[in-house]
Amino acid sequence: MVEPEPRSVIAHIHLFKNAGTSVERALQSHFGDRWLSFDKPGAAHRIVQGELVSFLVDNPNAAAISSHQLRPPVQSTTELNLLPVVFLRHPIDRIRSAYDFERHQGGVSPSSKAAAESTFAEWIEFHRDRGSVQCENFQTYGLTTLRNDNNGAPLRKRPIDEHLEIATRFIESLPVVGVVEQFDKSLGLIGRWLQQWFPGFDPAAEHRNVTAIDGSTLQQRLDEVRSRLGGEVFGRLIDDNTADIELHRRAVARLESC
């Protein structure tokens, strides 16, 4: 008896302010109601492998999911061929974008309330004081598997180099890792990879330049952040994000080699 082929499902890890909404729109445009958003109530929750598998078993028509809370490992099973998609962004530009977004969002969370009431530098200090990773190696901690078994929080007592090594192994395990600053190229390569299982999937064709940022370059935006924060605060922010800067550098190098 021939065993059935495992069901293929795209698993989009939506890291905050990493062009995730644009990726979601691309998936929803192609898959319609076969694309699902999967997050649990409460922003602090984390979705692990077993929960993802259970969700997909309960939703047998789903071909793609997006989740702010999904974290590695994302591993295929005998029944499911899981295809992870993730985008990375220069961490300082991501932090700038997060602050600007939350400042205009209103007080829907403690972070957005702080953004609405604080300067950029004060908002960064707000997150530092509460032990949040929002402004400290957010992407590296987002892709590590060194986590607290009770709440899924990254084990920050472990050396950051260990987290970086694990996050790097994860992105290197993917045929394509997206880079926000090269969104169109990334989405095109991801689309071509996924066409092996989803013929005709061409997200870049309908979502060209969706993440353009007023025509500015990354360096111009980084210079603007330095100007807003001042040299001392900016320097500390760089120090707090050395792992993310390196992870982003590796992702860019991989993309540019394609």
C-alpha positions as CSV (number, residue, x, y, z in Angstrom):
1,M,0.0,0.0,0.0
2,V,1.4,3.4,-1.0
3,E,1.6,5.9,1.8
4,P,-0.1,9.2,1.1
5,E,2.2,12.3,0.5
6,P,2.4,14.6,3.5
7,R,0.2,17.7,3.3
8,S,2.2,20.8,2.6
9,V,1.6,23.9,4.7
10,I,3.4,27.2,4.7
11,A,4.2,28.4,8.2
12,H,4.9,32.1,8.2
13,I,6.6,33.3,11.4
14,H,5.4,36.9,11.7
15,L,8.0,38.8,13.6
16,F,6.7,42.2,14.7
17,K,7.5,45.0,12.2
18,N,9.3,42.7,9.7
19,A,6.9,43.2,6.8
20,G,4.7,40.5,8.1
21,T,1.4,42.1,7.1
22,S,2.6,42.4,3.5
23,V,3.5,38.7,3.6
24,E,0.1,37.8,5.1
25,R,-1.7,39.8,2.3
26,A,0.3,37.9,-0.3
27,L,-0.6,34.5,1.2
28,Q,-4.3,35.5,1.7
29,S,-4.5,36.8,-1.9
30,H,-3.4,33.5,-3.3
31,F,-5.0,31.0,-0.8
32,G,-8.1,32.8,0.2
33,D,-9.8,31.0,3.1
34,R,-7.1,28.4,3.0
35,W,-4.8,30.9,4.7
36,L,-5.4,31.3,8.4
37,S,-4.0,33.5,11.2
38,F,-3.1,31.5,14.3
39,D,-2.4,33.3,17.5
40,K,-3.5,32.7,21.1
41,P,-5.0,35.4,23.3
42,G,-2.3,37.4,25.0
43,A,0.7,38.8,23.2
44,A,3.2,37.0,25.6
45,H,2.1,33.5,24.6
46,R,4.3,31.3,22.4
47,I,3.1,28.6,20.0
48,V,5.2,25.5,19.9
49,Q,5.5,22.6,17.4
50,G,2.8,20.4,19.0
51,E,0.3,23.3,19.1
52,L,0.9,24.1,15.4
53,V,0.4,20.4,14.4
54,S,-2.8,20.2,16.5
55,F,-4.1,23.4,14.9
56,L,-3.4,22.1,11.4
57,V,-5.0,18.7,12.2
58,D,-8.1,20.6,13.3
59,N,-8.0,22.7,10.1
60,P,-7.4,20.2,7.3
61,N,-8.0,22.7,4.5
62,A,-5.4,25.2,5.6
63,A,-2.5,25.5,3.1
64,A,-0.8,28.5,4.8
65,I,-0.8,30.0,8.3
66,S,0.7,33.2,9.8
67,S,1.5,33.6,13.4
68,H,3.1,36.3,15.6
69,Q,3.6,33.7,18.3
70,L,5.0,30.7,16.4
71,R,8.7,30.0,17.2
72,P,11.2,27.4,16.1
73,P,11.5,24.5,15.8
74,V,9.1,24.2,12.9
75,Q,9.6,20.6,11.8
76,S,7.8,18.4,9.3
77,T,6.0,15.2,10.4
78,T,4.9,12.1,8.5
79,E,1.6,13.8,7.9
80,L,2.7,17.4,7.4
81,N,5.4,19.0,5.2
82,L,5.9,22.3,7.0
83,L,7.5,25.1,5.0
84,P,8.7,27.9,7.2
85,V,8.8,31.5,5.9
86,V,10.4,34.3,7.9
87,F,11.7,37.8,7.2
88,L,14.5,39.6,9.0
89,R,15.2,43.4,9.2
90,H,18.0,45.6,10.3
91,P,17.3,45.7,14.1
92,I,17.7,49.5,14.5
93,D,15.4,50.2,11.7
94,R,12.9,47.6,13.0
95,I,13.0,49.3,16.5
96,R,12.4,52.7,14.9
97,S,9.5,51.3,12.9
98,A,8.0,49.7,16.0
99,Y,8.2,52.9,18.0
100,D,6.6,55.0,15.2
101,F,3.9,52.4,14.7
102,E,3.0,52.1,18.4
103,R,3.2,55.9,18.9
104,H,0.3,56.3,16.5
105,Q,-1.5,53.2,17.5
106,G,-2.9,54.5,20.8
107,G,-2.9,52.9,24.2
108,V,-3.9,49.4,23.2
109,S,-0.9,47.9,25.1
110,P,1.6,49.0,27.8
111,S,4.2,49.4,25.0
112,S,1.9,51.5,22.7
113,K,0.8,53.6,25.7
114,A,4.4,54.3,26.6
115,A,5.2,55.1,23.0
116,A,2.3,57.6,22.9
117,E,3.5,59.3,26.0
118,S,7.3,59.1,25.6
119,T,10.2,60.1,23.4
120,F,11.9,57.5,21.3
121,A,14.7,57.3,23.9
122,E,12.3,57.0,26.8
123,W,10.4,54.2,25.1
124,I,13.6,52.2,24.6
125,E,14.4,52.7,28.3
126,F,10.8,51.6,29.2
127,H,11.5,48.3,27.5
128,R,14.9,47.9,29.0
129,D,13.6,48.6,32.5
130,R,10.9,45.9,32.2
131,G,13.2,43.3,30.8
132,S,11.6,43.2,27.4
133,V,13.4,42.0,24.3
134,Q,11.5,44.5,22.1
135,C,14.6,46.6,21.8
136,E,17.3,44.0,22.5
137,N,18.1,41.3,19.9
138,F,14.4,40.7,19.3
139,Q,14.9,38.6,16.2
140,T,17.6,36.4,17.6
141,Y,15.5,35.8,20.7
142,G,12.6,35.2,18.4
143,L,14.3,32.4,16.5
144,T,16.1,30.7,19.4
145,T,14.9,27.4,20.8
146,L,16.5,28.0,24.3
147,R,13.2,28.8,26.1
148,N,11.5,28.6,29.4
149,D,9.3,25.5,29.4
150,N,6.6,27.3,31.4
151,N,6.0,30.5,29.4
152,G,8.2,30.1,26.3
153,A,10.3,33.2,27.1
154,P,13.9,33.1,25.8
155,L,16.5,32.1,28.4
156,R,18.3,35.4,28.6
157,K,20.7,34.0,31.2
158,R,22.2,31.9,28.5
159,P,25.0,33.7,26.5
160,I,23.6,35.6,23.6
161,D,26.2,33.8,21.3
162,E,24.3,30.5,22.0
163,H,21.0,32.1,20.9
164,L,22.7,33.6,17.8
165,E,24.2,30.2,16.9
166,I,20.7,28.5,17.1
167,A,18.9,31.4,15.2
168,T,21.6,31.2,12.5
169,R,21.2,27.4,12.1
170,F,17.5,28.0,11.7
171,I,17.7,30.6,9.0
172,E,20.4,28.5,7.2
173,S,18.1,25.5,7.3
174,L,15.7,27.5,5.1
175,P,16.1,27.5,1.3
176,V,15.2,31.2,1.4
177,V,15.2,33.7,4.2
178,G,13.5,37.0,3.5
179,V,15.1,40.4,4.1
180,V,12.8,43.4,4.5
181,E,15.2,45.8,2.8
182,Q,15.1,43.6,-0.3
183,F,11.4,42.6,0.0
184,D,10.6,42.2,-3.7
185,K,13.6,40.0,-4.4
186,S,12.9,38.0,-1.2
187,L,9.3,37.4,-2.0
188,G,10.1,36.4,-5.5
189,L,12.6,33.8,-4.4
190,I,10.2,32.5,-1.7
191,G,7.5,32.2,-4.3
192,R,9.6,30.3,-6.7
193,W,10.7,27.9,-3.9
194,L,7.1,27.3,-2.8
195,Q,5.9,26.7,-6.3
196,Q,7.2,23.2,-5.9
197,W,4.2,22.4,-3.8
198,F,1.9,25.2,-4.9
199,P,2.1,25.7,-8.7
200,G,1.1,29.2,-9.8
201,F,2.0,30.8,-6.4
202,D,3.6,34.1,-7.4
203,P,3.1,36.6,-4.5
204,A,5.6,39.2,-5.9
205,A,3.5,39.7,-9.0
206,E,0.7,41.3,-7.0
207,H,2.6,42.9,-4.2
208,R,5.4,44.8,-5.8
209,N,7.1,47.5,-3.6
210,V,4.6,47.1,-0.8
211,T,7.2,47.9,1.8
212,A,8.8,50.9,0.2
213,I,9.7,53.5,2.9
214,D,9.4,57.0,1.4
215,G,12.3,56.3,-0.9
216,S,14.9,56.5,1.9
217,T,17.9,54.2,2.1
218,L,18.6,52.0,5.1
219,Q,21.7,54.2,5.9
220,Q,19.6,57.3,5.8
221,R,17.1,55.8,8.2
222,L,19.9,54.7,10.6
223,D,21.4,58.2,10.5
224,E,17.9,59.6,11.3
225,V,17.7,57.3,14.3
226,R,21.1,58.4,15.5
227,S,20.0,62.1,15.2
228,R,16.8,61.4,17.1
229,L,18.4,59.5,20.0
230,G,21.8,61.2,20.3
231,G,25.1,59.4,20.0
232,E,25.2,57.9,23.5
233,V,21.8,56.3,23.4
234,F,22.3,55.2,19.8
235,G,25.6,53.6,20.7
236,R,24.0,51.6,23.6
237,L,21.2,50.5,21.3
238,I,23.8,49.2,18.8
239,D,25.5,47.3,21.7
240,D,22.1,45.8,22.8
241,N,21.5,44.5,19.3
242,T,24.9,43.1,18.2
243,A,23.4,39.6,17.7
244,D,20.5,40.9,15.6
245,I,22.9,43.0,13.5
246,E,25.0,39.8,12.8
247,L,22.0,37.7,12.1
248,H,20.7,40.3,9.7
249,R,24.2,40.5,8.0
250,R,24.2,36.7,7.5
251,A,20.7,36.8,6.0
252,V,21.6,39.6,3.6
253,A,24.7,37.7,2.5
254,R,22.7,34.6,1.8
255,L,20.1,36.6,-0.1
256,E,22.7,38.4,-2.2
257,S,24.3,35.1,-3.1
258,C,21.1,33.9,-4.8
